[in-house]
Amino acid sequence: MNHRPSGTEAVMSTRPRTTRTNRRADLALLATATALIASLVLGGIVASARPGGDGSPLRRLIDDTSEAGAPYTVLQMNLCLSGLAGCYGGADHPSVVEEAVTTIEALDPGAVTLNEACSGDAARLAARTGYQVRFVAVVYRGAPLPCVRPGGRGVFGNAVLTGQRIVSSRDQAFAAQSGVEERRWVCATTARRVSVCATHLSTRGTAEAQAANDAQCRELGRVLASYAARGATVLGGDVNRQDSCAPAGMWTRTDAAATRAPGIQHVYGSPALRAPVSRVVPATYTDHDFLLVDTRLAPAGRR
């Protein structure tokens, strides 16, 4: 395309040569103006990236890019929120919720996976931290279990929180079950084309429970393989076993360094989530510590 000189350019071409001092002054003025414009533009981008209630909008902006090596962090939490006496003697509401909020705000993960949560508490967590949420209730003795001590917190189940917009989700009970508590999985796929899943498998206290846990583990592997074939996939959960349920090609990180019930909380990731580094985050008001895994997300064309 031909470029016609503007009126300003035409005038400048007829001006006498400026002195070196004037040129320096002009350059300084131009640098100042450029810095001001950049500041205003960046401020607008960062402000628009804030999803609501989140204290780290710049991190969320970085998480929404497809740049090679962009960080993606997953935080697994078993919150022991049912209110049942058999959960954990040191469990306390609302202290466990406040501890979860503080931890999420401090670590600013791309996704959070929750076990033994309550629908109302999960919704409040999401609202206070600026995440989107998908909650799935689990059946207990044939019906949804209302959370107690205190009541009014909804029903018991598992959840996924993500820092990106959720575009679809699925959940399903495992074919094999044992005991009074139904076990199931939930997966949410985000606009960033990352699928985040959560689950809580049966305990292994009896031969029947062990068989159910093993069968659930195998079924979970098939579910994750299906998701991983379509894009970046990560799962967090209390799987109540030391051995991994991840399908071939997915990595595993566990809370083996935890002080309580070590090694049974797992995070699995597909090859699109690279260089996983895990650490245990101490928790006070639940019967598990938290498990944090930092990864790097591959570019969209290489997932």
C-alpha positions as CSV (number, residue, x, y, z in Angstrom):
1,M,0.0,0.0,0.0
2,N,1.4,3.5,-1.0
3,H,1.8,5.9,1.9
4,R,0.8,9.5,1.5
5,P,2.6,11.9,3.8
6,S,0.3,13.4,6.4
7,G,0.1,17.2,6.8
8,T,2.3,16.9,9.9
9,E,5.0,15.0,8.0
10,A,4.9,17.6,5.1
11,V,5.4,20.5,7.6
12,M,8.3,18.6,9.3
13,S,10.0,18.1,6.0
14,T,10.3,21.8,5.3
15,R,11.5,22.7,8.8
16,P,15.2,23.7,9.2
17,R,17.4,21.1,10.8
18,T,16.9,21.0,14.6
19,T,19.8,21.4,17.0
20,R,21.1,18.4,19.0
21,T,19.7,20.0,22.2
22,N,16.2,20.2,20.6
23,R,16.4,16.6,19.3
24,R,17.3,15.4,22.8
25,A,14.4,17.3,24.3
26,D,12.0,15.9,21.6
27,L,13.3,12.3,22.4
28,A,12.8,12.8,26.1
29,L,9.2,14.1,25.5
30,L,8.5,11.1,23.2
31,A,9.8,8.6,25.8
32,T,7.7,10.2,28.5
33,A,4.6,10.0,26.4
34,T,5.3,6.4,25.4
35,A,5.7,5.4,29.0
36,L,2.5,7.1,30.0
37,I,0.5,5.4,27.2
38,A,2.0,2.0,28.0
39,S,1.1,2.4,31.7
40,L,-2.5,3.3,30.8
41,V,-2.8,0.4,28.4
42,L,-1.3,-2.1,30.7
43,G,-3.4,-0.9,33.6
44,G,-6.5,-1.4,31.5
45,I,-5.5,-4.9,30.5
46,V,-4.7,-5.9,34.1
47,A,-7.9,-4.4,35.4
48,S,-10.0,-6.3,32.7
49,A,-8.2,-9.5,33.7
50,R,-9.5,-9.5,37.2
51,P,-12.3,-12.1,37.4
52,G,-13.8,-10.7,40.5
53,G,-12.5,-11.1,44.1
54,D,-9.0,-12.2,43.0
55,G,-6.0,-10.5,44.5
56,S,-3.6,-11.4,41.7
57,P,-5.0,-10.3,38.3
58,L,-1.6,-10.3,36.6
59,R,-1.1,-14.0,37.4
60,R,-4.5,-14.7,36.0
61,L,-3.6,-12.7,32.8
62,I,-0.4,-14.9,32.5
63,D,-2.4,-18.0,33.0
64,D,-4.8,-17.1,30.1
65,T,-2.0,-17.0,27.5
66,S,-0.8,-19.9,25.3
67,E,2.8,-18.8,25.5
68,A,5.3,-21.6,25.7
69,G,6.2,-22.4,29.3
70,A,3.3,-20.5,30.8
71,P,2.8,-21.5,34.4
72,Y,-0.1,-23.7,35.5
73,T,-0.5,-24.7,39.1
74,V,-2.9,-27.2,40.7
75,L,-3.9,-27.3,44.3
76,Q,-5.5,-30.5,45.8
77,M,-7.5,-30.1,49.0
78,N,-9.5,-32.6,51.2
79,L,-11.4,-30.3,53.4
80,C,-13.3,-32.7,55.7
81,L,-16.3,-30.4,55.7
82,S,-19.2,-32.9,56.2
83,G,-19.5,-32.2,59.9
84,L,-19.7,-35.9,60.7
85,A,-17.9,-36.9,63.8
86,G,-15.9,-39.6,62.0
87,C,-14.2,-37.2,59.7
88,Y,-11.6,-35.5,61.9
89,G,-11.6,-34.5,65.5
90,G,-9.7,-31.2,64.8
91,A,-12.0,-30.1,62.0
92,D,-13.6,-26.8,62.6
93,H,-16.0,-24.6,60.6
94,P,-15.5,-21.9,59.5
95,S,-11.8,-22.2,60.2
96,V,-11.2,-24.8,57.5
97,V,-12.9,-22.6,54.9
98,E,-10.9,-19.5,56.0
99,E,-7.7,-21.6,55.8
100,A,-8.6,-22.7,52.3
101,V,-9.3,-19.1,51.2
102,T,-6.0,-17.9,52.6
103,T,-4.1,-20.7,51.0
104,I,-5.7,-20.2,47.6
105,E,-5.2,-16.4,47.7
106,A,-1.5,-16.9,48.7
107,L,-0.7,-19.6,46.1
108,D,-3.0,-18.4,43.3
109,P,-3.3,-21.7,41.5
110,G,-4.8,-22.1,38.0
111,A,-7.1,-24.8,39.4
112,V,-8.2,-26.2,42.7
113,T,-9.6,-29.7,43.3
114,L,-11.8,-30.3,46.4
115,N,-12.8,-33.5,48.2
116,E,-15.2,-33.7,51.1
117,A,-16.5,-30.3,50.4
118,C,-20.0,-28.8,50.8
119,S,-21.9,-27.1,48.0
120,G,-22.4,-23.9,49.9
121,D,-18.8,-23.7,51.1
122,A,-17.5,-24.5,47.6
123,A,-19.6,-21.6,46.2
124,R,-18.3,-19.2,48.9
125,L,-14.7,-20.3,48.2
126,A,-15.2,-19.6,44.5
127,A,-16.9,-16.2,45.1
128,R,-14.2,-15.0,47.6
129,T,-11.3,-16.1,45.4
130,G,-12.6,-15.2,42.0
131,Y,-12.7,-18.7,40.6
132,Q,-15.4,-20.6,38.6
133,V,-16.7,-23.7,40.3
134,R,-18.3,-27.1,39.3
135,F,-19.7,-29.0,42.3
136,V,-21.0,-32.6,42.2
137,A,-22.9,-34.1,45.1
138,V,-22.2,-37.7,46.2
139,V,-24.9,-40.0,47.5
140,Y,-24.7,-41.2,51.1
141,R,-26.9,-44.0,52.2
142,G,-29.0,-43.6,49.1
143,A,-29.5,-39.8,49.2
144,P,-27.6,-36.5,49.1
145,L,-25.9,-35.8,52.5
146,P,-26.7,-32.4,54.1
147,C,-23.6,-30.9,55.8
148,V,-24.0,-30.4,59.5
149,R,-22.3,-28.6,62.4
150,P,-23.4,-26.1,61.2
151,G,-26.2,-26.8,58.8
152,G,-27.3,-24.6,56.0
153,R,-24.1,-25.3,54.0
154,G,-25.7,-27.4,51.2
155,V,-24.8,-31.0,50.5
156,F,-21.6,-33.1,50.6
157,G,-19.5,-33.8,47.5
158,N,-16.5,-32.9,45.4
159,A,-15.7,-29.8,43.3
160,V,-13.4,-28.2,40.8
161,L,-12.4,-24.5,40.9
162,T,-10.7,-22.9,37.9
163,G,-9.3,-19.5,37.2
164,Q,-10.5,-19.7,33.6
165,R,-14.1,-19.8,32.2
166,I,-15.6,-23.3,32.3
167,V,-17.2,-24.2,29.0
168,S,-18.4,-27.8,29.8
169,S,-18.4,-30.3,32.6
170,R,-19.2,-34.0,33.2
171,D,-19.5,-36.2,36.2
172,Q,-20.3,-39.9,36.8
173,A,-20.4,-42.4,39.6
174,F,-18.0,-45.3,39.3
175,A,-19.4,-48.7,38.3
176,A,-17.8,-50.3,41.4
177,Q,-18.9,-49.1,44.8
178,S,-18.3,-50.1,48.4
179,G,-19.8,-48.9,51.7
180,V,-22.4,-46.1,52.3
181,E,-20.7,-43.3,50.4
182,E,-20.9,-43.2,46.6
183,R,-17.7,-42.5,44.8
184,R,-17.6,-40.5,41.5
185,W,-15.5,-38.2,39.4
186,V,-16.1,-34.7,37.9
187,C,-14.2,-33.0,35.1
188,A,-14.5,-29.4,33.9
189,T,-13.1,-28.2,30.6
190,T,-12.0,-24.5,30.4
191,A,-11.9,-22.0,27.7
192,R,-8.1,-22.4,27.7
193,R,-8.7,-26.0,26.6
194,V,-7.5,-27.5,29.9
195,S,-9.7,-30.2,31.5
196,V,-9.5,-30.2,35.3
197,C,-10.9,-33.3,37.1
198,A,-11.4,-34.3,40.8
199,T,-12.3,-37.5,42.5
200,H,-12.3,-39.3,45.9
201,L,-12.0,-43.1,45.8
202,S,-13.2,-45.7,48.3
203,T,-11.1,-46.4,51.4
204,R,-9.3,-49.8,51.5
205,G,-10.2,-51.1,54.9
206,T,-11.7,-54.4,53.8
207,A,-11.2,-56.9,51.0
208,E,-14.4,-55.7,49.4
209,A,-13.3,-52.1,49.7
210,Q,-9.9,-52.9,48.2
211,A,-11.5,-54.5,45.2
212,A,-13.8,-51.5,44.7
213,N,-10.9,-49.1,45.0
214,D,-8.9,-51.1,42.5
215,A,-11.8,-51.1,40.0
216,Q,-12.4,-47.4,40.5
217,C,-8.7,-46.8,39.9
218,R,-8.8,-48.7,36.6
219,E,-12.0,-46.8,35.5
220,L,-10.5,-43.5,36.4
221,G,-7.5,-44.3,34.3
222,R,-9.7,-44.9,31.3
223,V,-11.6,-41.6,31.9
224,L,-8.4,-39.6,32.1
225,A,-6.9,-41.3,29.0
226,S,-10.1,-40.2,27.1
227,Y,-9.7,-36.6,28.2
228,A,-5.9,-36.5,27.7
229,A,-6.4,-37.7,24.1
230,R,-8.4,-34.5,23.4
231,G,-6.1,-32.0,25.2
232,A,-4.3,-30.9,28.4
233,T,-5.7,-32.8,31.4
234,V,-5.0,-32.7,35.1
235,L,-6.7,-34.5,38.1
236,G,-6.4,-34.0,41.8
237,G,-7.9,-36.2,44.4
238,D,-7.8,-38.3,47.5
239,V,-7.5,-41.8,45.9
240,N,-6.9,-43.7,49.2
241,R,-4.0,-45.7,47.8
242,Q,-0.3,-45.3,47.3
243,D,-0.2,-46.7,43.8
244,S,-1.1,-44.4,40.9
245,C,-4.3,-44.6,38.8
246,A,-2.8,-42.4,36.0
247,P,-2.9,-44.0,32.6
248,A,0.2,-44.5,30.5
249,G,1.7,-41.2,29.4
250,M,0.5,-39.2,32.4
251,W,2.8,-38.2,35.3
252,T,2.0,-38.6,39.0
253,R,2.8,-36.5,42.0
254,T,1.7,-37.4,45.6
255,D,1.7,-36.0,49.1
256,A,4.2,-38.6,50.3
257,A,5.9,-35.9,52.4
258,A,2.7,-35.1,54.3
259,T,2.6,-35.4,58.1
260,R,-0.9,-37.1,58.1
261,A,-2.1,-39.9,55.8
262,P,0.9,-39.5,53.5
263,G,0.9,-40.6,49.9
264,I,-2.8,-41.0,49.2
265,Q,-3.6,-37.6,47.7
266,H,-2.5,-37.6,44.1
267,V,-2.2,-35.2,41.2
268,Y,-2.0,-36.6,37.6
269,G,-1.1,-34.6,34.5
270,S,-1.0,-35.2,30.8
271,P,2.2,-34.5,28.8
272,A,0.9,-31.0,27.8
273,L,1.5,-30.0,31.5
274,R,5.3,-30.2,31.7
275,A,8.0,-30.2,34.4
276,P,5.8,-30.9,37.4
277,V,7.2,-29.9,40.8
278,S,5.2,-30.8,43.9
279,R,5.2,-29.7,47.5
280,V,3.1,-30.3,50.6
281,V,1.3,-27.3,52.1
282,P,0.6,-27.8,55.8
283,A,-3.1,-27.6,56.9
284,T,-4.5,-27.2,60.4
285,Y,-8.2,-27.8,60.3
286,T,-8.6,-30.9,58.1
287,D,-7.2,-34.5,58.2
288,H,-4.9,-34.0,55.2
289,D,-2.3,-31.5,54.3
290,F,-2.7,-29.8,50.9
291,L,-0.8,-30.9,47.7
292,L,0.5,-28.2,45.3
293,V,1.9,-29.0,41.9
294,D,3.5,-26.4,39.7
295,T,3.8,-27.1,35.9
296,R,4.4,-25.4,32.6
297,L,1.7,-25.5,29.9
298,A,2.8,-26.4,26.4
299,P,1.8,-24.2,23.5
300,A,-1.6,-25.1,22.1
301,G,-0.2,-26.6,18.9
302,R,2.0,-29.1,20.9
303,R,-0.6,-30.5,23.3
